């Protein structure tokens, strides 16, 4: 999968993209079909969208970034707020995209995407929300457990509750391998930042076509909360994906990417 770096201030931001490799400092072409820009969740990285890039190419263009401190991007800490993450995404989009794009946010990345969309400044043609509630109610015990990992009091947590009960073990391993690419200290910072974040005041400000995708086996985000998010955005479409948990684009990639491609086709 082609990869590049973009210098944003003091951070070198790593990203994956479809299409051909270009010279350093030259943005990838990204001219096939619809253009999707993907934002990962807490403590994760662009690698969570490898199947998205592989399945949507060559008919479409996809780019996925590692936020600062995540994956292969530089930085030792998580960005200090959801809004700061949105700033990074906007700067990245301005430098790398040359045409309107569909912004895809997964989990905490969806909260970031909602902030970007609510601002109305980016060249968005659409918004895709994967596995996210309007209010991210993270249990304090979860935050404390990750803090214990950072302090060396317990081993890294590879959590099965991310997945639907029917998800194969090899798919879980794939997700866990991507998790291991980001320091638990950054994951802890992400959780603290996202804990209790309330996107409900933003929903009425989202004026672009929106698709909300929810796995029917998601053990972290109840379907009622995902539907409430969709209901808060004018004209948003809600899709439930059978056999998917909290990482629907990894657990049921064929169905999710088909829905995303159909959604993007309707924007033309």
C-alpha positions in Angstrom: 0.0 0.0 0.0 1.6 3.3 -1.0 2.5 5.5 1.9 3.8 9.1 2.3 4.6 11.7 5.0 3.3 15.2 5.2 4.9 17.8 7.4 2.3 19.7 9.4 4.0 22.1 11.8 6.3 20.1 14.0 4.7 16.8 13.1 5.4 14.4 10.2 2.1 12.9 9.5 2.1 9.4 7.9 -0.6 8.4 5.5 -1.7 5.6 3.2 -3.2 6.2 -0.2 -4.5 4.4 -3.3 -3.1 4.9 -6.7 0.5 5.2 -7.7 3.4 6.4 -5.6 4.6 10.0 -6.2 7.8 11.9 -5.5 8.4 13.2 -1.9 6.5 16.4 -1.4 4.2 15.7 -4.2 0.6 14.8 -3.2 -0.8 11.6 -4.7 -3.1 12.0 -7.7 -6.2 10.6 -6.1 -8.3 11.1 -9.3 -10.2 7.8 -9.5 -13.9 7.8 -8.7 -15.0 9.3 -5.4 -12.4 10.4 -2.9 -12.6 9.2 0.7 -10.5 10.6 3.5 -10.5 8.2 6.5 -9.9 9.1 10.2 -9.1 6.3 12.7 -10.3 5.8 16.3 -8.6 6.1 19.7 -5.1 4.6 19.9 -5.4 3.4 16.4 -3.8 4.2 13.0 -4.4 4.4 9.2 -3.8 0.6 9.0 -7.3 0.0 10.2 -8.4 1.1 6.8 -6.2 -1.2 4.7 -9.2 -3.2 3.6 -11.0 0.0 2.8 -8.2 1.1 0.5 -7.8 -2.3 -1.1 -11.5 -2.9 -1.7 -12.5 0.6 -3.0 -9.5 0.9 -5.3 -9.1 1.1 -8.3 -12.7 2.4 -8.8 -12.3 5.0 -6.1 -9.5 7.0 -4.3 -8.9 6.6 -0.6 -6.4 8.3 1.8 -6.1 7.5 5.5 -3.8 9.3 7.9 -2.1 8.6 11.2 -3.0 11.4 13.6 0.1 12.8 15.4 1.4 10.3 18.0 -0.3 7.4 16.3 1.0 4.7 14.1 4.0 6.0 12.1 3.4 9.7 12.6 5.7 11.6 14.9 4.8 12.8 18.4 4.8 11.3 21.8 1.3 12.4 23.0 -2.2 12.4 21.7 -3.6 15.7 20.4 -5.0 17.6 23.4 -8.7 17.7 22.2 -11.1 16.5 19.6 -11.1 20.0 18.2 -7.3 19.9 17.9 -7.6 16.6 16.0 -10.1 18.2 13.7 -7.6 21.0 13.0 -5.1 18.4 11.9 -7.6 16.7 9.6 -8.5 20.0 8.0 -4.8 20.9 7.5 -4.1 17.5 6.1 -7.1 17.7 3.7 -6.1 21.1 2.5 -2.6 19.9 1.6 -3.4 16.4 0.1 -6.9 16.6 -1.5 -7.5 18.6 -4.6 -11.2 18.1 -5.0 -14.3 17.5 -2.8 -14.1 14.4 -0.7 -16.2 12.1 1.6 -14.9 12.3 5.1 -15.0 8.9 6.9 -14.7 8.8 10.7 -14.6 5.6 12.7 -15.3 5.5 16.5 -13.5 8.5 18.1 -12.5 9.5 14.6 -16.2 10.0 13.8 -16.4 12.6 16.6 -13.4 14.3 14.9 -15.2 14.1 11.5 -18.4 15.6 13.0 -16.4 18.6 14.3 -14.9 19.1 10.8 -18.3 18.7 9.1 -20.0 21.1 11.5 -17.4 23.8 10.8 -18.4 23.9 7.1 -14.9 25.0 6.0 -13.6 21.8 4.3 -14.4 20.7 0.8 -16.8 17.9 2.0 -19.1 16.2 -0.5 -20.3 13.8 2.2 -19.8 12.3 5.7 -19.6 8.7 6.7 -19.9 7.9 10.4 -18.8 4.4 11.5 -19.6 2.9 14.9 -20.1 6.1 16.9 -22.6 7.6 19.4 -23.2 11.4 19.7 -22.0 11.2 23.3 -18.9 9.0 23.9 -19.6 7.4 27.3 -16.4 5.7 28.1 -16.3 3.9 31.4 -13.8 5.3 33.9 -12.7 1.7 34.6 -11.6 1.4 30.9 -9.6 4.6 31.1 -8.0 3.4 34.4 -7.1 0.0 32.9 -5.2 1.7 30.1 -3.5 4.0 32.6 -2.3 0.9 34.4 -0.8 -0.4 31.1 1.0 2.9 30.7 2.3 2.6 34.3 3.5 -0.9 33.7 1.0 -2.4 36.1 -0.6 -4.7 33.6 0.0 -6.0 30.1 -1.5 -4.5 26.9 -5.2 -5.1 26.6 -6.5 -6.9 23.5 -10.2 -6.6 24.0 -12.7 -9.0 22.4 -15.6 -6.6 23.1 -14.5 -4.6 20.0 -15.9 -7.4 17.9 -19.2 -9.1 17.2 -19.4 -12.6 18.7 -19.2 -14.2 15.2 -16.0 -12.4 14.2 -13.2 -14.8 13.3 -10.0 -14.8 15.4 -7.8 -14.0 12.5 -9.7 -10.7 12.0 -9.3 -9.9 15.7 -5.6 -10.6 15.4 -5.4 -8.2 12.5 -7.0 -5.4 14.5 -4.9 -6.2 17.6 -1.7 -5.9 15.4 -2.7 -2.4 14.3 -3.5 -1.5 17.9 0.1 -2.5 19.0 1.5 0.2 16.6 0.5 3.0 18.9 1.9 3.6 22.4 -0.7 2.9 25.1 0.2 6.4 26.5 -1.4 7.9 23.4 -4.4 5.6 23.7 -4.9 6.8 27.3 -4.7 10.4 26.1 -7.3 9.7 23.4 -9.7 8.2 25.9 -9.4 11.0 28.3 -10.0 13.5 25.5 -13.0 11.6 24.1 -14.6 10.7 27.5 -17.9 12.4 27.7 -17.5 14.4 24.5 -20.9 15.5 23.4 -21.4 16.0 19.7 -25.1 16.6 19.9 -24.8 20.4 19.6 -22.9 19.8 16.3 -25.4 17.6 14.6 -27.7 20.3 13.4 -24.7 22.1 11.9 -23.8 19.2 9.6 -25.2 20.3 6.2 -23.6 17.6 4.0 -25.2 14.2 3.0 -24.4 11.8 5.8 -24.3 8.0 6.1 -24.3 6.4 9.6 -23.1 2.8 9.7 -23.6 0.6 12.8 -22.7 -3.0 13.4 -25.6 -5.0 14.8 -23.1 -6.8 17.1 -21.4 -3.6 18.4 -20.9 -4.1 22.1 -19.6 -0.6 22.7 -22.1 1.6 21.0 -25.8 0.7 21.4 -27.9 0.8 18.2 -30.2 3.3 19.9 -27.3 5.8 20.3 -26.1 5.4 16.8 -29.7 5.9 15.5 -30.0 9.0 17.7 -26.9 10.4 16.0 -28.3 9.8 12.6 -31.7 11.3 13.6 -29.9 14.5 14.7 -28.4 15.1 11.2 -30.9 16.3 8.6 -31.4 13.7 5.9 -28.9 11.3 7.3 -29.2 7.6 6.3 -28.7 4.8 8.9 -27.5 1.4 7.9 -27.2 -1.6 10.3 -24.6 -4.2 9.2 -25.3 -7.8 10.2 -22.4 -9.7 11.8 -20.3 -6.6 12.5 -19.1 -5.2 15.9 -17.3 -2.0 16.6 -15.0 -2.3 13.6 -17.5 -2.9 10.8 -15.2 -2.0 7.9 -12.8 -4.8 9.1 -15.4 -7.3 10.2 -17.8 -7.0 7.3 -15.7 -5.1 4.7 -17.6 -6.2 1.6 -21.0 -5.0 2.9 -19.6 -1.8 4.4 -17.6 -0.7 1.4 -20.5 -1.5 -0.9 -22.7 0.8 1.1 -20.0 3.5 1.1 -19.5 3.3 -2.7 -23.3 3.4 -3.3 -23.5 6.4 -1.0 -20.7 8.2 -2.8 -22.3 7.5 -6.2 -25.4 9.2 -5.1 -23.5 12.4 -4.4 -22.4 12.8 -8.0 
